[in-house]
Every structure is written in structure tokens, then in C-alpha cells.
Amino acid sequence: MNAQTPSTPMDHAFEQARTLCRAGDLAKAEQLCHRIHQAEPEHAGACHLLAMIAHSRGQVEAAADHIRRAAKLDPANSDYQAHACEIFRRAGLVDEALAA
């Protein structure tokens, strides 16, 4: 997501979730990301943010599931690939880490 003004309600909600996450309110950010994901399952940013929240909480399987989805939805996003590599590495998923 770039620095442009959000163009859709889901983009606006995602920016709110990112702001909440940066402010340390992971619970509210997570709730908002789940709502975005329900409304727009193909929202790669929401999947990525859910992965990062899960990862920060030590929820390895959830983090890996969310980052897989984000990377699949937006394979050209280098942040998603880098974060996937680290999440998989920490989860002991060496083959997936190397592939990422």
C-alpha cells in the first residue's frame, strides 16, 4: 500500500488497522483486519498484518498461514516475501523459508 489517500472503504479500514498496530493496539488492529478479511478475502495487506500480529504474539501456525496467503495474493511484494522467510525460519519450516 502506498502513501496515497485510501480509495475504498477497505483501504481506509486497513490504514486504520495499520495505525492501531503502530500504536500498539494489536487487539483492535486484529479485529479490524478480520473484518476486512471477511469483507474482502483477497486483501493481501490485511493478511500480512494478521501474520505480523500473530508472529508478535508467538502464534507460529497462524502467522505462517496468514503470511502464506498474503504472499500468494501479492507475490511481487518484497516485504511479504521477507517476512515470510523470517516467519518460516522461526517456525522451523526451512524449505519454505528458503523458497520465500
DSSP file with accessible surface (Angstrom, degrees, kcal/mol):
  #  RESIDUE AA STRUCTURE BP1 BP2  ACC     N-H-->O    O-->H-N    N-H-->O    O-->H-N    TCO  KAPPA ALPHA  PHI   PSI    X-CA   Y-CA   Z-CA
    1    1 A M              0   0   92      0, 0.0     2,-0.1     0, 0.0    10,-0.0   0.000 360.0 360.0 360.0 132.8    0.0    0.0    0.0
    2    2 A N        -     0   0   90      3,-0.1     0, 0.0     1,-0.1     0, 0.0  -0.271 360.0 -94.1 -94.0-175.8    1.4    3.4   -0.9
    3    3 A A  S    S+     0   0  112     -2,-0.1    -1,-0.1     2,-0.0     0, 0.0   0.375  83.6 119.1 -83.2   6.5    1.1    6.7    0.8
    4    4 A Q  S    S-     0   0  139      1,-0.1     3,-0.1     0, 0.0     0, 0.0  -0.247  80.1 -84.1 -67.9 161.6   -1.9    7.8   -1.4
    5    5 A T        -     0   0  125      1,-0.1    -1,-0.1     2,-0.1    -3,-0.1  -0.434  56.4 -97.6 -63.8 133.8   -5.2    8.5    0.2
    6    6 A P        -     0   0   42      0, 0.0    -1,-0.1     0, 0.0     6,-0.0  -0.303  35.6-163.7 -55.4 137.3   -7.2    5.3    0.7
    7    7 A S        +     0   0  103     -3,-0.1    -2,-0.1     1,-0.0     3,-0.0   0.646  64.7  39.0-102.5 -18.5   -9.7    4.9   -2.2
    8    8 A T  S  > S-     0   0   57      1,-0.1     4,-2.5     0, 0.0     5,-0.2  -0.872  86.1-107.9-126.6 163.5  -12.1    2.3   -0.9
    9    9 A P  H  > S+     0   0  105      0, 0.0     4,-2.6     0, 0.0     5,-0.2   0.884 122.1  51.7 -57.5 -36.2  -13.7    1.7    2.5
   10   10 A M  H  > S+     0   0   46      2,-0.2     4,-2.6     1,-0.2     5,-0.2   0.886 107.7  51.5 -69.7 -35.5  -11.5   -1.4    2.9
   11   11 A D  H  > S+     0   0   28      2,-0.2     4,-2.3     1,-0.2    -1,-0.2   0.923 111.6  47.8 -63.7 -41.9   -8.4    0.7    2.1
   12   12 A H  H  X S+     0   0  100     -4,-2.5     4,-2.1     2,-0.2    -2,-0.2   0.933 112.5  48.4 -64.1 -45.0   -9.5    3.2    4.8
   13   13 A A  H  X S+     0   0   13     -4,-2.6     4,-2.4     1,-0.2    -2,-0.2   0.901 110.3  52.5 -62.3 -39.4  -10.1    0.4    7.3
   14   14 A F  H  X S+     0   0    8     -4,-2.6     4,-2.6     2,-0.2    -1,-0.2   0.911 107.1  51.1 -64.6 -41.9   -6.7   -1.1    6.5
   15   15 A E  H  X S+     0   0   40     -4,-2.3     4,-2.3     1,-0.2    -1,-0.2   0.899 109.9  51.0 -62.1 -37.8   -5.0    2.2    7.1
   16   16 A Q  H  X S+     0   0   93     -4,-2.1     4,-2.7     2,-0.2    -2,-0.2   0.917 109.3  50.6 -63.6 -43.0   -6.8    2.4   10.5
   17   17 A A  H  X S+     0   0    0     -4,-2.4     4,-2.5     2,-0.2    -2,-0.2   0.909 110.1  49.7 -61.9 -42.3   -5.6   -1.1   11.3
   18   18 A R  H  X S+     0   0   73     -4,-2.6     4,-2.6     2,-0.2    -1,-0.2   0.912 110.9  49.8 -63.0 -40.9   -2.0   -0.2   10.5
   19   19 A T  H  X S+     0   0   76     -4,-2.3     4,-1.8     1,-0.2    -2,-0.2   0.924 111.1  48.9 -64.2 -43.1   -2.3    2.9   12.6
   20   20 A L  H  <>S+     0   0   49     -4,-2.7     5,-2.5     1,-0.2     4,-0.3   0.910 111.1  50.5 -61.7 -42.1   -3.7    0.9   15.5
   21   21 A C  H ><5S+     0   0   31     -4,-2.5     3,-1.6     1,-0.2    -2,-0.2   0.936 109.5  49.4 -62.6 -46.8   -0.9   -1.7   15.1
   22   22 A R  H 3<5S+     0   0  157     -4,-2.6    -1,-0.2     1,-0.3    -2,-0.2   0.834 108.9  54.2 -61.9 -31.2    1.8    1.0   15.1
   23   23 A A  T 3<5S-     0   0   84     -4,-1.8    -1,-0.3    -5,-0.2    -2,-0.2   0.493 121.1-110.1 -81.1  -4.2    0.2    2.5   18.3
   24   24 A G  T < 5S+     0   0   55     -3,-1.6     2,-1.6    -4,-0.3     3,-0.2   0.496  79.4 129.7  90.4   5.1    0.5   -0.9   19.9
   25   25 A D     >< +     0   0   52     -5,-2.5     4,-2.2     1,-0.2     5,-0.2  -0.554  22.3 160.5 -92.3  73.5   -3.3   -1.7   20.0
   26   26 A L  H  >  +     0   0   45     -2,-1.6     4,-2.9     1,-0.2     5,-0.2   0.842  66.4  58.4 -66.1 -34.3   -2.9   -5.1   18.4
   27   27 A A  H  > S+     0   0   49     -3,-0.2     4,-2.3     2,-0.2    -1,-0.2   0.942 111.0  40.8 -63.0 -46.5   -6.3   -6.4   19.6
   28   28 A K  H  > S+     0   0  116      2,-0.2     4,-2.4     1,-0.2    -1,-0.2   0.896 115.3  51.9 -69.7 -38.4   -8.2   -3.7   17.8
   29   29 A A  H  X S+     0   0    0     -4,-2.2     4,-2.5     1,-0.2    -2,-0.2   0.924 110.9  48.6 -61.5 -43.1   -5.9   -3.9   14.8
   30   30 A E  H  X S+     0   0   47     -4,-2.9     4,-2.4     2,-0.2    -2,-0.2   0.922 110.2  50.5 -63.9 -44.8   -6.5   -7.7   14.6
   31   31 A Q  H  X S+     0   0  113     -4,-2.3     4,-2.0     1,-0.2    -1,-0.2   0.924 112.0  47.8 -58.7 -45.1  -10.3   -7.3   14.9
   32   32 A L  H  X S+     0   0   18     -4,-2.4     4,-2.5     1,-0.2    -2,-0.2   0.918 110.2  51.8 -65.5 -40.5  -10.3   -4.7   12.1
   33   33 A C  H  X S+     0   0    0     -4,-2.5     4,-2.9     1,-0.2    -1,-0.2   0.889 107.9  52.4 -63.4 -38.5   -8.2   -7.0    9.9
   34   34 A H  H  X S+     0   0   75     -4,-2.4     4,-2.3     2,-0.2    -1,-0.2   0.906 109.7  49.2 -64.7 -38.5  -10.5   -9.9   10.5
   35   35 A R  H  X S+     0   0  146     -4,-2.0     4,-2.1     2,-0.2    -2,-0.2   0.910 112.1  48.3 -65.5 -41.0  -13.5   -7.7    9.4
   36   36 A I  H  X S+     0   0    2     -4,-2.5     4,-3.2     1,-0.2    -2,-0.2   0.942 110.9  51.1 -62.1 -45.8  -11.5   -6.6    6.3
   37   37 A H  H  < S+     0   0   50     -4,-2.9    -2,-0.2     1,-0.2    -1,-0.2   0.872 109.5  50.3 -62.2 -37.3  -10.7  -10.2    5.5
   38   38 A Q  H  < S+     0   0  156     -4,-2.3    -1,-0.2     1,-0.2    -2,-0.2   0.904 117.7  39.3 -66.1 -41.1  -14.4  -11.2    5.9
   39   39 A A  H  < S+     0   0   66     -4,-2.1    -2,-0.2     1,-0.3    -1,-0.2   0.834 135.4  18.4 -76.9 -33.3  -15.5   -8.4    3.5
   40   40 A E    ><  -     0   0   74     -4,-3.2     3,-2.1    -5,-0.2    -1,-0.3  -0.685  64.8-178.6-142.3  80.8  -12.6   -8.8    1.1
   41   41 A P  T 3  S+     0   0   61      0, 0.0    -4,-0.1     0, 0.0    -1,-0.1   0.709  82.6  60.6 -58.1 -20.2  -10.8  -12.2    1.4
   42   42 A E  T 3   +     0   0  120      4,-0.0     2,-1.2    31,-0.0     3,-0.1   0.241  69.3 123.1 -92.9  15.0   -8.3  -11.2   -1.3
   43   43 A H    <>  -     0   0   15     -3,-2.1     4,-1.7     1,-0.2     3,-0.3  -0.631  41.2-172.1 -80.6  98.0   -6.9   -8.2    0.7
   44   44 A A  H  > S+     0   0   15     -2,-1.2     4,-2.6     1,-0.2    -1,-0.2   0.863  79.6  58.3 -61.2 -37.5   -3.3   -9.1    0.9
   45   45 A G  H  > S+     0   0    7      1,-0.2     4,-2.7     2,-0.2    -1,-0.2   0.901 105.2  49.1 -62.1 -41.1   -2.5   -6.2    3.3
   46   46 A A  H  > S+     0   0    0     -3,-0.3     4,-2.5     2,-0.2    -1,-0.2   0.913 111.6  49.8 -65.7 -39.7   -4.9   -7.5    5.9
   47   47 A C  H  X S+     0   0    0     -4,-1.7     4,-2.1     2,-0.2    -2,-0.2   0.920 111.8  49.0 -62.7 -43.6   -3.5  -11.0    5.6
   48   48 A H  H  X S+     0   0   27     -4,-2.6     4,-2.4     2,-0.2    -2,-0.2   0.933 111.4  47.9 -62.7 -46.0    0.0   -9.6    6.0
   49   49 A L  H  X S+     0   0   17     -4,-2.7     4,-2.5     1,-0.2     5,-0.2   0.912 110.0  52.5 -65.4 -38.0   -0.9   -7.5    9.1
   50   50 A L  H  X S+     0   0    3     -4,-2.5     4,-2.6     1,-0.2    -1,-0.2   0.903 109.1  51.3 -61.1 -38.7   -2.6  -10.5   10.6
   51   51 A A  H  X S+     0   0    0     -4,-2.1     4,-2.7     2,-0.2    -2,-0.2   0.926 110.2  47.8 -63.4 -44.0    0.6  -12.5   10.1
   52   52 A M  H  X S+     0   0   48     -4,-2.4     4,-2.3     2,-0.2    -2,-0.2   0.891 112.5  48.8 -67.5 -37.7    2.7   -9.9   11.8
   53   53 A I  H  X S+     0   0    1     -4,-2.5     4,-1.3     2,-0.2    -2,-0.2   0.948 113.6  46.4 -65.6 -47.3    0.3   -9.6   14.7
   54   54 A A  H  <>S+     0   0    3     -4,-2.6     5,-2.7     1,-0.2     3,-0.4   0.916 111.9  52.0 -60.8 -42.4    0.2  -13.4   15.2
   55   55 A H  H ><5S+     0   0   40     -4,-2.7     3,-1.6     1,-0.2    -1,-0.2   0.916 106.2  53.3 -60.9 -43.1    4.0  -13.5   14.8
   56   56 A S  H 3<5S+     0   0   75     -4,-2.3    -1,-0.2     1,-0.3    -2,-0.2   0.779 110.0  49.2 -65.5 -23.6    4.5  -10.9   17.5
   57   57 A R  T 3<5S-     0   0   93     -4,-1.3    -1,-0.3    -3,-0.4    -2,-0.2   0.388 118.1-111.3 -93.4  -0.2    2.3  -13.0   19.8
   58   58 A G  T < 5 +     0   0   53     -3,-1.6     2,-1.6    -4,-0.3    -3,-0.2   0.668  69.2 144.8  78.3  17.6    4.3  -16.2   19.1
   59   59 A Q     >< +     0   0   86     -5,-2.7     4,-2.7     1,-0.2     5,-0.2  -0.616  21.9 175.2 -89.5  79.9    1.3  -17.8   17.3
   60   60 A V  H  > S+     0   0   63     -2,-1.6     4,-2.6     1,-0.2    -1,-0.2   0.883  70.2  46.2 -59.8 -49.1    3.6  -19.5   14.8
   61   61 A E  H  > S+     0   0  160      2,-0.2     4,-2.5     1,-0.2    -1,-0.2   0.923 115.0  46.6 -64.4 -43.7    1.0  -21.5   12.9
   62   62 A A  H  > S+     0   0   35      2,-0.2     4,-2.7     1,-0.2     5,-0.2   0.920 112.7  50.6 -63.6 -43.2   -1.4  -18.6   12.5
   63   63 A A  H  X S+     0   0    0     -4,-2.7     4,-2.6     1,-0.2     5,-0.2   0.931 111.5  47.8 -60.3 -45.0    1.4  -16.3   11.4
   64   64 A A  H  X S+     0   0    3     -4,-2.6     4,-2.3    -5,-0.2    -2,-0.2   0.918 112.0  49.7 -63.8 -41.8    2.6  -18.9    8.8
   65   65 A D  H  X S+     0   0   95     -4,-2.5     4,-1.8    -5,-0.2    -2,-0.2   0.939 114.0  44.6 -62.1 -46.5   -0.9  -19.4    7.4
   66   66 A H  H  X S+     0   0   41     -4,-2.7     4,-2.5     1,-0.2    -2,-0.2   0.907 113.8  48.8 -67.1 -40.8   -1.6  -15.6    7.1
   67   67 A I  H  X S+     0   0    0     -4,-2.6     4,-2.7    -5,-0.2     5,-0.2   0.873 107.9  55.2 -71.0 -32.8    1.8  -14.8    5.5
   68   68 A R  H  X S+     0   0   86     -4,-2.3     4,-2.1    -5,-0.2    -1,-0.2   0.934 110.8  45.9 -59.1 -46.3    1.4  -17.7    3.0
   69   69 A R  H  X S+     0   0   82     -4,-1.8     4,-2.5     2,-0.2    -2,-0.2   0.927 112.7  49.1 -64.3 -45.7   -1.9  -16.2    1.9
   70   70 A A  H  X S+     0   0    0     -4,-2.5     4,-2.1     1,-0.2    -2,-0.2   0.939 113.0  47.2 -60.0 -45.5   -0.5  -12.6    1.7
   71   71 A A  H  < S+     0   0   13     -4,-2.7    -1,-0.2     1,-0.2    -2,-0.2   0.855 112.6  49.9 -66.4 -33.6    2.5  -13.8   -0.3
   72   72 A K  H  < S+     0   0  172     -4,-2.1    -1,-0.2    -5,-0.2    -2,-0.2   0.897 112.0  47.5 -70.2 -39.6    0.2  -15.8   -2.6
   73   73 A L  H  < S+     0   0   47     -4,-2.5    -2,-0.2     1,-0.3    -1,-0.2   0.823 130.9  19.5 -70.7 -31.5   -2.1  -12.8   -3.2
   74   74 A D    ><  +     0   0   58     -4,-2.1     3,-1.8    -5,-0.2    -1,-0.3  -0.580  68.8 167.7-139.2  72.4    0.7  -10.4   -3.9
   75   75 A P  T 3  S+     0   0   88      0, 0.0    -1,-0.1     0, 0.0    -3,-0.1   0.706  75.1  61.2 -65.1 -17.5    3.9  -12.4   -4.8
   76   76 A A  T 3  S+     0   0   93      4,-0.0     2,-0.8     5,-0.0     3,-0.1   0.575  76.1 105.7 -84.9  -6.8    5.7   -9.3   -6.1
   77   77 A N    <>  -     0   0   30     -3,-1.8     4,-1.8     1,-0.2     3,-0.2  -0.615  54.8-164.6 -79.0 109.5    5.6   -7.6   -2.6
   78   78 A S  H  > S+     0   0   89     -2,-0.8     4,-2.6     1,-0.2     5,-0.2   0.809  85.9  58.5 -67.5 -29.4    9.1   -7.9   -1.3
   79   79 A D  H  > S+     0   0   97      2,-0.2     4,-2.7     1,-0.2     5,-0.2   0.917 106.1  49.0 -63.9 -42.9    8.1   -7.1    2.3
   80   80 A Y  H  > S+     0   0   17     -3,-0.2     4,-2.4     1,-0.2    -2,-0.2   0.915 112.5  48.0 -62.7 -41.6    5.7  -10.1    2.3
   81   81 A Q  H  X S+     0   0   50     -4,-1.8     4,-2.4     2,-0.2    -2,-0.2   0.920 112.9  47.4 -66.3 -43.1    8.4  -12.4    1.0
   82   82 A A  H  X S+     0   0   57     -4,-2.6     4,-2.0     2,-0.2    -2,-0.2   0.924 114.5  46.1 -64.8 -43.6   11.0  -11.1    3.5
   83   83 A H  H  X S+     0   0   63     -4,-2.7     4,-2.8     2,-0.2     5,-0.2   0.881 110.6  54.0 -67.7 -35.8    8.5  -11.5    6.4
   84   84 A A  H  X S+     0   0    1     -4,-2.4     4,-3.0    -5,-0.2     5,-0.3   0.936 106.8  52.2 -61.5 -44.5    7.5  -14.9    5.1
   85   85 A C  H  X S+     0   0   47     -4,-2.4     4,-2.5     1,-0.2    -2,-0.2   0.939 113.0  43.7 -57.8 -46.8   11.1  -16.0    5.1
   86   86 A E  H  X S+     0   0   59     -4,-2.0     4,-2.6     2,-0.2    -1,-0.2   0.916 114.2  49.0 -68.3 -42.7   11.6  -14.9    8.8
   87   87 A I  H  X S+     0   0    3     -4,-2.8     4,-1.6     1,-0.2     6,-0.2   0.946 114.7  45.3 -62.3 -46.2    8.3  -16.4   10.0
   88   88 A F  H  <>S+     0   0   11     -4,-3.0     5,-2.7    -5,-0.2     4,-0.5   0.905 111.9  52.6 -65.0 -40.1    9.0  -19.7    8.3
   89   89 A R  H ><5S+     0   0  137     -4,-2.5     3,-1.4    -5,-0.3    -2,-0.2   0.951 111.0  46.2 -60.3 -47.4   12.6  -19.7    9.6
   90   90 A R  H 3<5S+     0   0  158     -4,-2.6    -1,-0.2     1,-0.3    -2,-0.2   0.783 110.9  53.7 -67.1 -26.1   11.4  -19.1   13.2
   91   91 A A  T 3<5S-     0   0   32     -4,-1.6    -1,-0.3    -5,-0.2    -2,-0.2   0.491 116.7-114.0 -85.2  -3.7    8.8  -21.8   12.8
   92   92 A G  T < 5S+     0   0   54     -3,-1.4     2,-1.4    -4,-0.5     3,-0.2   0.645  73.5 137.4  80.0  15.6   11.5  -24.3   11.6
   93   93 A L     >< +     0   0   60     -5,-2.7     4,-2.5     1,-0.2     5,-0.2  -0.582  22.4 168.1 -93.9  72.7   10.0  -24.5    8.1
   94   94 A V  H  >  +     0   0   91     -2,-1.4     4,-2.7     1,-0.2     5,-0.2   0.882  69.3  51.4 -59.4 -46.0   13.4  -24.4    6.4
   95   95 A D  H  > S+     0   0  136      1,-0.2     4,-2.2     2,-0.2    -1,-0.2   0.920 113.3  45.2 -61.3 -42.6   12.2  -25.4    2.9
   96   96 A E  H  > S+     0   0   65      2,-0.2     4,-2.0     1,-0.2    -1,-0.2   0.879 111.4  53.4 -68.8 -36.1    9.5  -22.7    2.9
   97   97 A A  H  < S+     0   0   10     -4,-2.5    -2,-0.2     2,-0.2    -1,-0.2   0.936 110.7  46.5 -62.7 -44.1   11.9  -20.1    4.3
   98   98 A L  H  < S+     0   0  138     -4,-2.7    -2,-0.2     1,-0.2    -1,-0.2   0.896 111.6  51.3 -65.9 -38.2   14.4  -20.9    1.5
   99   99 A A  H  <        0   0   89     -4,-2.2    -1,-0.2    -5,-0.2    -2,-0.2   0.851 360.0 360.0 -66.6 -33.8   11.6  -20.7   -1.1
  100  100 A A     <        0   0   38     -4,-2.0    -1,-0.2    -5,-0.1    -2,-0.2   0.837 360.0 360.0 -70.1 360.0   10.5  -17.3    0.2
